[in-house]
Amino acid sequence: MLVISALAIVVAGFCLWVVQLIANPTVRTLLRVFIGLCLAAVIAYMVLAAGFPTSLLV
């Protein structure tokens, strides 16, 4: 599970670095939001995979 989190952080960092090269500010903002949502999904997956009760997340 640590490998998944480390790879997710590295890939997200690389993606955020690549987003800087995009000229359109609207596209940059949308891509940053999308990358943040993907990181949130990875964190939620790790929390659920660790055995955290789903009923406490609602």
PDB file of N, H, CA, C and O in Angstrom:
ATOM      1  N   MET A   1       0.830  -1.194   0.000  1.00  0.00           N
ATOM      2  CA  MET A   1       0.000   0.000   0.000  1.00  0.00           C
ATOM      3  C   MET A   1       0.873   1.256   0.000  1.00  0.00           C
ATOM      4  O   MET A   1       0.480   2.278  -0.561  1.00  0.00           O
ATOM      5  N   LEU A   2       2.037   1.189   0.615  1.00  0.00           N
ATOM      6  H   LEU A   2       2.356   0.359   1.071  1.00  0.00           H
ATOM      7  CA  LEU A   2       2.937   2.341   0.590  1.00  0.00           C
ATOM      8  C   LEU A   2       3.457   2.602  -0.816  1.00  0.00           C
ATOM      9  O   LEU A   2       3.702   3.747  -1.195  1.00  0.00           O
ATOM     10  N   VAL A   3       3.624   1.532  -1.583  1.00  0.00           N
ATOM     11  H   VAL A   3       3.425   0.602  -1.275  1.00  0.00           H
ATOM     12  CA  VAL A   3       4.077   1.705  -2.963  1.00  0.00           C
ATOM     13  C   VAL A   3       3.020   2.434  -3.784  1.00  0.00           C
ATOM     14  O   VAL A   3       3.345   3.295  -4.601  1.00  0.00           O
ATOM     15  N   ILE A   4       1.755   2.086  -3.563  1.00  0.00           N
ATOM     16  H   ILE A   4       1.491   1.387  -2.899  1.00  0.00           H
ATOM     17  CA  ILE A   4       0.665   2.755  -4.291  1.00  0.00           C
ATOM     18  C   ILE A   4       0.631   4.239  -3.944  1.00  0.00           C
ATOM     19  O   ILE A   4       0.505   5.080  -4.834  1.00  0.00           O
ATOM     20  N   SER A   5       0.742   4.564  -2.672  1.00  0.00           N
ATOM     21  H   SER A   5       0.845   3.881  -1.948  1.00  0.00           H
ATOM     22  CA  SER A   5       0.693   5.977  -2.278  1.00  0.00           C
ATOM     23  C   SER A   5       1.908   6.734  -2.797  1.00  0.00           C
ATOM     24  O   SER A   5       1.780   7.877  -3.237  1.00  0.00           O
ATOM     25  N   ALA A   6       3.074   6.120  -2.753  1.00  0.00           N
ATOM     26  H   ALA A   6       3.178   5.192  -2.396  1.00  0.00           H
ATOM     27  CA  ALA A   6       4.280   6.792  -3.250  1.00  0.00           C
ATOM     28  C   ALA A   6       4.181   7.031  -4.759  1.00  0.00           C
ATOM     29  O   ALA A   6       4.512   8.115  -5.240  1.00  0.00           O
ATOM     30  N   LEU A   7       3.732   6.031  -5.493  1.00  0.00           N
ATOM     31  H   LEU A   7       3.463   5.151  -5.102  1.00  0.00           H
ATOM     32  CA  LEU A   7       3.586   6.208  -6.935  1.00  0.00           C
ATOM     33  C   LEU A   7       2.525   7.248  -7.273  1.00  0.00           C
ATOM     34  O   LEU A   7       2.697   8.021  -8.215  1.00  0.00           O
ATOM     35  N   ALA A   8       1.432   7.276  -6.519  1.00  0.00           N
ATOM     36  H   ALA A   8       1.292   6.647  -5.754  1.00  0.00           H
ATOM     37  CA  ALA A   8       0.388   8.267  -6.766  1.00  0.00           C
ATOM     38  C   ALA A   8       0.916   9.682  -6.544  1.00  0.00           C
ATOM     39  O   ALA A   8       0.602  10.589  -7.315  1.00  0.00           O
ATOM     40  N   ILE A   9       1.704   9.872  -5.510  1.00  0.00           N
ATOM     41  H   ILE A   9       1.959   9.135  -4.884  1.00  0.00           H
ATOM     42  CA  ILE A   9       2.260  11.204  -5.237  1.00  0.00           C
ATOM     43  C   ILE A   9       3.261  11.606  -6.313  1.00  0.00           C
ATOM     44  O   ILE A   9       3.270  12.754  -6.756  1.00  0.00           O
ATOM     45  N   VAL A  10       4.100  10.668  -6.734  1.00  0.00           N
ATOM     46  H   VAL A  10       4.093   9.735  -6.373  1.00  0.00           H
ATOM     47  CA  VAL A  10       5.090  10.974  -7.780  1.00  0.00           C
ATOM     48  C   VAL A  10       4.404  11.302  -9.102  1.00  0.00           C
ATOM     49  O   VAL A  10       4.765  12.276  -9.762  1.00  0.00           O
ATOM     50  N   VAL A  11       3.423  10.502  -9.489  1.00  0.00           N
ATOM     51  H   VAL A  11       3.130   9.711  -8.952  1.00  0.00           H
ATOM     52  CA  VAL A  11       2.721  10.749 -10.751  1.00  0.00           C
ATOM     53  C   VAL A  11       1.943  12.066 -10.683  1.00  0.00           C
ATOM     54  O   VAL A  11       1.921  12.820 -11.656  1.00  0.00           O
ATOM     55  N   ALA A  12       1.306  12.347  -9.545  1.00  0.00           N
ATOM     56  H   ALA A  12       1.324  11.734  -8.755  1.00  0.00           H
ATOM     57  CA  ALA A  12       0.571  13.608  -9.410  1.00  0.00           C
ATOM     58  C   ALA A  12       1.517  14.800  -9.472  1.00  0.00           C
ATOM     59  O   ALA A  12       1.196  15.815 -10.089  1.00  0.00           O
ATOM     60  N   GLY A  13       2.666  14.685  -8.846  1.00  0.00           N
ATOM     61  H   GLY A  13       2.927  13.860  -8.345  1.00  0.00           H
ATOM     62  CA  GLY A  13       3.653  15.765  -8.917  1.00  0.00           C
ATOM     63  C   GLY A  13       4.125  15.999 -10.335  1.00  0.00           C
ATOM     64  O   GLY A  13       4.258  17.143 -10.771  1.00  0.00           O
ATOM     65  N   PHE A  14       4.381  14.914 -11.059  1.00  0.00           N
ATOM     66  H   PHE A  14       4.273  13.985 -10.704  1.00  0.00           H
ATOM     67  CA  PHE A  14       4.792  15.045 -12.460  1.00  0.00           C
ATOM     68  C   PHE A  14       3.682  15.686 -13.289  1.00  0.00           C
ATOM     69  O   PHE A  14       3.950  16.550 -14.123  1.00  0.00           O
ATOM     70  N   CYS A  15       2.445  15.267 -13.062  1.00  0.00           N
ATOM     71  H   CYS A  15       2.228  14.565 -12.384  1.00  0.00           H
ATOM     72  CA  CYS A  15       1.320  15.836 -13.809  1.00  0.00           C
ATOM     73  C   CYS A  15       1.151  17.323 -13.500  1.00  0.00           C
ATOM     74  O   CYS A  15       0.890  18.120 -14.402  1.00  0.00           O
ATOM     75  N   LEU A  16       1.299  17.695 -12.232  1.00  0.00           N
ATOM     76  H   LEU A  16       1.510  17.048 -11.500  1.00  0.00           H
ATOM     77  CA  LEU A  16       1.194  19.119 -11.883  1.00  0.00           C
ATOM     78  C   LEU A  16       2.322  19.924 -12.515  1.00  0.00           C
ATOM     79  O   LEU A  16       2.127  21.086 -12.871  1.00  0.00           O
ATOM     80  N   TRP A  17       3.497  19.321 -12.658  1.00  0.00           N
ATOM     81  H   TRP A  17       3.656  18.377 -12.369  1.00  0.00           H
ATOM     82  CA  TRP A  17       4.615  20.015 -13.309  1.00  0.00           C
ATOM     83  C   TRP A  17       4.312  20.199 -14.794  1.00  0.00           C
ATOM     84  O   TRP A  17       4.598  21.255 -15.357  1.00  0.00           O
ATOM     85  N   VAL A  18       3.732  19.176 -15.433  1.00  0.00           N
ATOM     86  H   VAL A  18       3.499  18.318 -14.975  1.00  0.00           H
ATOM     87  CA  VAL A  18       3.406  19.260 -16.852  1.00  0.00           C
ATOM     88  C   VAL A  18       2.302  20.281 -17.097  1.00  0.00           C
ATOM     89  O   VAL A  18       2.282  20.929 -18.144  1.00  0.00           O
ATOM     90  N   VAL A  19       1.385  20.433 -16.147  1.00  0.00           N
ATOM     91  H   VAL A  19       1.401  19.907 -15.297  1.00  0.00           H
ATOM     92  CA  VAL A  19       0.273  21.381 -16.297  1.00  0.00           C
ATOM     93  C   VAL A  19       0.797  22.808 -16.436  1.00  0.00           C
ATOM     94  O   VAL A  19       0.149  23.643 -17.067  1.00  0.00           O
ATOM     95  N   GLN A  20       1.946  23.096 -15.864  1.00  0.00           N
ATOM     96  H   GLN A  20       2.473  22.418 -15.351  1.00  0.00           H
ATOM     97  CA  GLN A  20       2.519  24.447 -15.972  1.00  0.00           C
ATOM     98  C   GLN A  20       2.789  24.829 -17.425  1.00  0.00           C
ATOM     99  O   GLN A  20       2.778  26.012 -17.767  1.00  0.00           O
ATOM    100  N   LEU A  21       3.029  23.841 -18.275  1.00  0.00           N
ATOM    101  H   LEU A  21       3.038  22.881 -17.997  1.00  0.00           H
ATOM    102  CA  LEU A  21       3.392  24.114 -19.660  1.00  0.00           C
ATOM    103  C   LEU A  21       2.180  24.437 -20.540  1.00  0.00           C
ATOM    104  O   LEU A  21       2.340  24.826 -21.697  1.00  0.00           O
ATOM    105  N   ILE A  22       0.968  24.277 -19.996  1.00  0.00           N
ATOM    106  H   ILE A  22       0.837  23.961 -19.057  1.00  0.00           H
ATOM    107  CA  ILE A  22      -0.250  24.554 -20.764  1.00  0.00           C
ATOM    108  C   ILE A  22      -0.554  26.048 -20.682  1.00  0.00           C
ATOM    109  O   ILE A  22      -0.525  26.639 -19.602  1.00  0.00           O
ATOM    110  N   ALA A  23      -0.844  26.647 -21.825  1.00  0.00           N
ATOM    111  H   ALA A  23      -0.868  26.168 -22.702  1.00  0.00           H
ATOM    112  CA  ALA A  23      -1.021  28.099 -21.882  1.00  0.00           C
ATOM    113  C   ALA A  23      -2.398  28.551 -21.400  1.00  0.00           C
ATOM    114  O   ALA A  23      -2.514  29.617 -20.796  1.00  0.00           O
ATOM    115  N   ASN A  24      -3.429  27.773 -21.652  1.00  0.00           N
ATOM    116  H   ASN A  24      -3.335  26.907 -22.143  1.00  0.00           H
ATOM    117  CA  ASN A  24      -4.793  28.193 -21.334  1.00  0.00           C
ATOM    118  C   ASN A  24      -5.043  28.052 -19.824  1.00  0.00           C
ATOM    119  O   ASN A  24      -4.946  26.949 -19.286  1.00  0.00           O
ATOM    120  N   PRO A  25      -5.366  29.162 -19.136  1.00  0.00           N
ATOM    121  CA  PRO A  25      -5.558  29.089 -17.680  1.00  0.00           C
ATOM    122  C   PRO A  25      -6.770  28.255 -17.259  1.00  0.00           C
ATOM    123  O   PRO A  25      -6.757  27.650 -16.187  1.00  0.00           O
ATOM    124  N   THR A  26      -7.811  28.218 -18.085  1.00  0.00           N
ATOM    125  H   THR A  26      -7.821  28.710 -18.956  1.00  0.00           H
ATOM    126  CA  THR A  26      -8.992  27.422 -17.735  1.00  0.00           C
ATOM    127  C   THR A  26      -8.657  25.937 -17.759  1.00  0.00           C
ATOM    128  O   THR A  26      -9.050  25.191 -16.862  1.00  0.00           O
ATOM    129  N   VAL A  27      -7.946  25.519 -18.768  1.00  0.00           N
ATOM    130  H   VAL A  27      -7.627  26.125 -19.497  1.00  0.00           H
ATOM    131  CA  VAL A  27      -7.548  24.111 -18.875  1.00  0.00           C
ATOM    132  C   VAL A  27      -6.609  23.741 -17.728  1.00  0.00           C
ATOM    133  O   VAL A  27      -6.715  22.655 -17.157  1.00  0.00           O
ATOM    134  N   ARG A  28      -5.692  24.649 -17.396  1.00  0.00           N
ATOM    135  H   ARG A  28      -5.606  25.531 -17.860  1.00  0.00           H
ATOM    136  CA  ARG A  28      -4.775  24.389 -16.272  1.00  0.00           C
ATOM    137  C   ARG A  28      -5.538  24.178 -14.982  1.00  0.00           C
ATOM    138  O   ARG A  28      -5.245  23.251 -14.226  1.00  0.00           O
ATOM    139  N   THR A  29      -6.515  25.031 -14.726  1.00  0.00           N
ATOM    140  H   THR A  29      -6.753  25.784 -15.340  1.00  0.00           H
ATOM    141  CA  THR A  29      -7.305  24.917 -13.495  1.00  0.00           C
ATOM    142  C   THR A  29      -8.090  23.611 -13.470  1.00  0.00           C
ATOM    143  O   THR A  29      -8.119  22.927 -12.447  1.00  0.00           O
ATOM    144  N   LEU A  30      -8.724  23.259 -14.581  1.00  0.00           N
ATOM    145  H   LEU A  30      -8.700  23.814 -15.413  1.00  0.00           H
ATOM    146  CA  LEU A  30      -9.502  22.025 -14.636  1.00  0.00           C
ATOM    147  C   LEU A  30      -8.617  20.798 -14.449  1.00  0.00           C
ATOM    148  O   LEU A  30      -9.018  19.845 -13.781  1.00  0.00           O
ATOM    149  N   LEU A  31      -7.430  20.810 -15.025  1.00  0.00           N
ATOM    150  H   LEU A  31      -7.104  21.584 -15.567  1.00  0.00           H
ATOM    151  CA  LEU A  31      -6.525  19.677 -14.855  1.00  0.00           C
ATOM    152  C   LEU A  31      -6.035  19.576 -13.413  1.00  0.00           C
ATOM    153  O   LEU A  31      -5.892  18.472 -12.887  1.00  0.00           O
ATOM    154  N   ARG A  32      -5.776  20.706 -12.772  1.00  0.00           N
ATOM    155  H   ARG A  32      -5.892  21.603 -13.199  1.00  0.00           H
ATOM    156  CA  ARG A  32      -5.365  20.673 -11.360  1.00  0.00           C
ATOM    157  C   ARG A  32      -6.472  20.101 -10.490  1.00  0.00           C
ATOM    158  O   ARG A  32      -6.203  19.316  -9.581  1.00  0.00           O
ATOM    159  N   VAL A  33      -7.719  20.486 -10.761  1.00  0.00           N
ATOM    160  H   VAL A  33      -7.938  21.124 -11.499  1.00  0.00           H
ATOM    161  CA  VAL A  33      -8.854  19.948 -10.005  1.00  0.00           C
ATOM    162  C   VAL A  33      -8.976  18.448 -10.241  1.00  0.00           C
ATOM    163  O   VAL A  33      -9.201  17.689  -9.298  1.00  0.00           O
ATOM    164  N   PHE A  34      -8.829  18.014 -11.492  1.00  0.00           N
ATOM    165  H   PHE A  34      -8.646  18.630 -12.258  1.00  0.00           H
ATOM    166  CA  PHE A  34      -8.911  16.596 -11.814  1.00  0.00           C
ATOM    167  C   PHE A  34      -7.817  15.797 -11.117  1.00  0.00           C
ATOM    168  O   PHE A  34      -8.079  14.711 -10.599  1.00  0.00           O
ATOM    169  N   ILE A  35      -6.598  16.322 -11.098  1.00  0.00           N
ATOM    170  H   ILE A  35      -6.385  17.204 -11.519  1.00  0.00           H
ATOM    171  CA  ILE A  35      -5.492  15.640 -10.425  1.00  0.00           C
ATOM    172  C   ILE A  35      -5.759  15.560  -8.928  1.00  0.00           C
ATOM    173  O   ILE A  35      -5.471  14.540  -8.302  1.00  0.00           O
ATOM    174  N   GLY A  36      -6.308  16.630  -8.346  1.00  0.00           N
ATOM    175  H   GLY A  36      -6.541  17.459  -8.855  1.00  0.00           H
ATOM    176  CA  GLY A  36      -6.653  16.609  -6.926  1.00  0.00           C
ATOM    177  C   GLY A  36      -7.727  15.581  -6.612  1.00  0.00           C
ATOM    178  O   GLY A  36      -7.656  14.904  -5.587  1.00  0.00           O
ATOM    179  N   LEU A  37      -8.724  15.457  -7.489  1.00  0.00           N
ATOM    180  H   LEU A  37      -8.781  16.006  -8.322  1.00  0.00           H
ATOM    181  CA  LEU A  37      -9.768  14.449  -7.288  1.00  0.00           C
ATOM    182  C   LEU A  37      -9.206  13.035  -7.409  1.00  0.00           C
ATOM    183  O   LEU A  37      -9.626  12.134  -6.683  1.00  0.00           O
ATOM    184  N   CYS A  38      -8.269  12.843  -8.315  1.00  0.00           N
ATOM    185  H   CYS A  38      -7.928  13.575  -8.905  1.00  0.00           H
ATOM    186  CA  CYS A  38      -7.634  11.525  -8.440  1.00  0.00           C
ATOM    187  C   CYS A  38      -6.841  11.186  -7.182  1.00  0.00           C
ATOM    188  O   CYS A  38      -6.878  10.047  -6.718  1.00  0.00           O
ATOM    189  N   LEU A  39      -6.129  12.153  -6.630  1.00  0.00           N
ATOM    190  H   LEU A  39      -6.099  13.079  -7.007  1.00  0.00           H
ATOM    191  CA  LEU A  39      -5.397  11.908  -5.383  1.00  0.00           C
ATOM    192  C   LEU A  39      -6.352  11.607  -4.236  1.00  0.00           C
ATOM    193  O   LEU A  39      -6.075  10.747  -3.400  1.00  0.00           O
ATOM    194  N   ALA A  40      -7.475  12.315  -4.198  1.00  0.00           N
ATOM    195  H   ALA A  40      -7.700  13.013  -4.877  1.00  0.00           H
ATOM    196  CA  ALA A  40      -8.470  12.043  -3.154  1.00  0.00           C
ATOM    197  C   ALA A  40      -9.029  10.629  -3.295  1.00  0.00           C
ATOM    198  O   ALA A  40      -9.282   9.963  -2.291  1.00  0.00           O
ATOM    199  N   ALA A  41      -9.223  10.165  -4.523  1.00  0.00           N
ATOM    200  H   ALA A  41      -9.018  10.706  -5.339  1.00  0.00           H
ATOM    201  CA  ALA A  41      -9.711   8.803  -4.736  1.00  0.00           C
ATOM    202  C   ALA A  41      -8.683   7.777  -4.279  1.00  0.00           C
ATOM    203  O   ALA A  41      -9.048   6.752  -3.704  1.00  0.00           O
ATOM    204  N   VAL A  42      -7.409   8.039  -4.526  1.00  0.00           N
ATOM    205  H   VAL A  42      -7.113   8.872  -4.994  1.00  0.00           H
ATOM    206  CA  VAL A  42      -6.353   7.117  -4.076  1.00  0.00           C
ATOM    207  C   VAL A  42      -6.313   7.074  -2.559  1.00  0.00           C
ATOM    208  O   VAL A  42      -6.173   6.001  -1.972  1.00  0.00           O
ATOM    209  N   ILE A  43      -6.434   8.223  -1.923  1.00  0.00           N
ATOM    210  H   ILE A  43      -6.548   9.094  -2.400  1.00  0.00           H
ATOM    211  CA  ILE A  43      -6.419   8.265  -0.453  1.00  0.00           C
ATOM    212  C   ILE A  43      -7.634   7.539   0.111  1.00  0.00           C
ATOM    213  O   ILE A  43      -7.519   6.804   1.092  1.00  0.00           O
ATOM    214  N   ALA A  44      -8.800   7.741  -0.507  1.00  0.00           N
ATOM    215  H   ALA A  44      -8.894   8.338  -1.303  1.00  0.00           H
ATOM    216  CA  ALA A  44     -10.005   7.041  -0.048  1.00  0.00           C
ATOM    217  C   ALA A  44      -9.860   5.533  -0.224  1.00  0.00           C
ATOM    218  O   ALA A  44     -10.290   4.765   0.637  1.00  0.00           O
ATOM    219  N   TYR A  45      -9.261   5.106  -1.326  1.00  0.00           N
ATOM    220  H   TYR A  45      -8.911   5.730  -2.025  1.00  0.00           H
ATOM    221  CA  TYR A  45      -9.021   3.680  -1.547  1.00  0.00           C
ATOM    222  C   TYR A  45      -8.116   3.108  -0.463  1.00  0.00           C
ATOM    223  O   TYR A  45      -8.377   2.029   0.069  1.00  0.00           O
ATOM    224  N   MET A  46      -7.052   3.837  -0.142  1.00  0.00           N
ATOM    225  H   MET A  46      -6.841   4.713  -0.575  1.00  0.00           H
ATOM    226  CA  MET A  46      -6.116   3.333   0.871  1.00  0.00           C
ATOM    227  C   MET A  46      -6.773   3.279   2.243  1.00  0.00           C
ATOM    228  O   MET A  46      -6.522   2.349   3.009  1.00  0.00           O
ATOM    229  N   VAL A  47      -7.608   4.258   2.564  1.00  0.00           N
ATOM    230  H   VAL A  47      -7.812   5.014   1.942  1.00  0.00           H
ATOM    231  CA  VAL A  47      -8.297   4.256   3.853  1.00  0.00           C
ATOM    232  C   VAL A  47      -9.252   3.069   3.935  1.00  0.00           C
ATOM    233  O   VAL A  47      -9.312   2.383   4.955  1.00  0.00           O
ATOM    234  N   LEU A  48      -9.995   2.830   2.861  1.00  0.00           N
ATOM    235  H   LEU A  48      -9.946   3.387   2.032  1.00  0.00           H
ATOM    236  CA  LEU A  48     -10.928   1.707   2.858  1.00  0.00           C
ATOM    237  C   LEU A  48     -10.200   0.365   2.827  1.00  0.00           C
ATOM    238  O   LEU A  48     -10.648  -0.595   3.454  1.00  0.00           O
ATOM    239  N   ALA A  49      -9.081   0.290   2.103  1.00  0.00           N
ATOM    240  H   ALA A  49      -8.717   1.070   1.594  1.00  0.00           H
ATOM    241  CA  ALA A  49      -8.327  -0.950   2.035  1.00  0.00           C
ATOM    242  C   ALA A  49      -7.671  -1.279   3.373  1.00  0.00           C
ATOM    243  O   ALA A  49      -7.387  -2.441   3.662  1.00  0.00           O
ATOM    244  N   ALA A  50      -7.431  -0.253   4.185  1.00  0.00           N
ATOM    245  H   ALA A  50      -7.662   0.691   3.951  1.00  0.00           H
ATOM    246  CA  ALA A  50      -6.804  -0.485   5.490  1.00  0.00           C
ATOM    247  C   ALA A  50      -7.812  -1.022   6.500  1.00  0.00           C
ATOM    248  O   ALA A  50      -7.427  -1.398   7.608  1.00  0.00           O
ATOM    249  N   GLY A  51      -9.090  -1.066   6.145  1.00  0.00           N
ATOM    250  H   GLY A  51      -9.403  -0.761   5.246  1.00  0.00           H
ATOM    251  CA  GLY A  51     -10.099  -1.623   7.029  1.00  0.00           C
ATOM    252  C   GLY A  51     -10.903  -0.587   7.792  1.00  0.00           C
ATOM    253  O   GLY A  51     -11.587  -0.925   8.758  1.00  0.00           O
ATOM    254  N   PHE A  52     -10.833   0.659   7.379  1.00  0.00           N
ATOM    255  H   PHE A  52     -10.278   0.934   6.594  1.00  0.00           H
ATOM    256  CA  PHE A  52     -11.610   1.714   8.027  1.00  0.00           C
ATOM    257  C   PHE A  52     -13.087   1.471   7.738  1.00  0.00           C
ATOM    258  O   PHE A  52     -13.438   1.220   6.585  1.00  0.00           O
ATOM    259  N   PRO A  53     -13.954   1.533   8.722  1.00  0.00           N
ATOM    260  CA  PRO A  53     -15.377   1.252   8.490  1.00  0.00           C
ATOM    261  C   PRO A  53     -16.014   2.280   7.540  1.00  0.00           C
ATOM    262  O   PRO A  53     -15.883   3.487   7.743  1.00  0.00           O
ATOM    263  N   THR A  54     -16.687   1.798   6.530  1.00  0.00           N
ATOM    264  H   THR A  54     -16.793   0.818   6.365  1.00  0.00           H
ATOM    265  CA  THR A  54     -17.314   2.663   5.540  1.00  0.00           C
ATOM    266  C   THR A  54     -18.400   3.526   6.149  1.00  0.00           C
ATOM    267  O   THR A  54     -18.622   4.647   5.691  1.00  0.00           O
ATOM    268  N   SER A  55     -19.083   3.032   7.168  1.00  0.00           N
ATOM    269  H   SER A  55     -18.903   2.121   7.539  1.00  0.00           H
ATOM    270  CA  SER A  55     -20.182   3.782   7.764  1.00  0.00           C
ATOM    271  C   SER A  55     -19.706   5.075   8.420  1.00  0.00           C
ATOM    272  O   SER A  55     -20.492   6.011   8.563  1.00  0.00           O
ATOM    273  N   LEU A  56     -18.464   5.147   8.815  1.00  0.00           N
ATOM    274  H   LEU A  56     -17.825   4.386   8.699  1.00  0.00           H
ATOM    275  CA  LEU A  56     -17.953   6.381   9.424  1.00  0.00           C
ATOM    276  C   LEU A  56     -17.616   7.446   8.399  1.00  0.00           C
ATOM    277  O   LEU A  56     -17.466   8.616   8.750  1.00  0.00           O
ATOM    278  N   LEU A  57     -17.493   7.056   7.123  1.00  0.00           N
ATOM    279  H   LEU A  57     -17.615   6.105   6.837  1.00  0.00           H
ATOM    280  CA  LEU A  57     -17.186   8.031   6.090  1.00  0.00           C
ATOM    281  C   LEU A  57     -18.404   8.790   5.610  1.00  0.00           C
ATOM    282  O   LEU A  57     -18.270   9.860   5.015  1.00  0.00           O
ATOM    283  N   VAL A  58     -19.585   8.259   5.857  1.00  0.00           N
ATOM    284  H   VAL A  58     -19.693   7.390   6.341  1.00  0.00           H
ATOM    285  CA  VAL A  58     -20.821   8.886   5.349  1.00  0.00           C
ATOM    286  C   VAL A  58     -21.274   9.986   6.271  1.00  0.00           C
ATOM    287  O   VAL A  58     -22.291  10.628   6.012  1.00  0.00           O
TER     288      VAL A  58
END
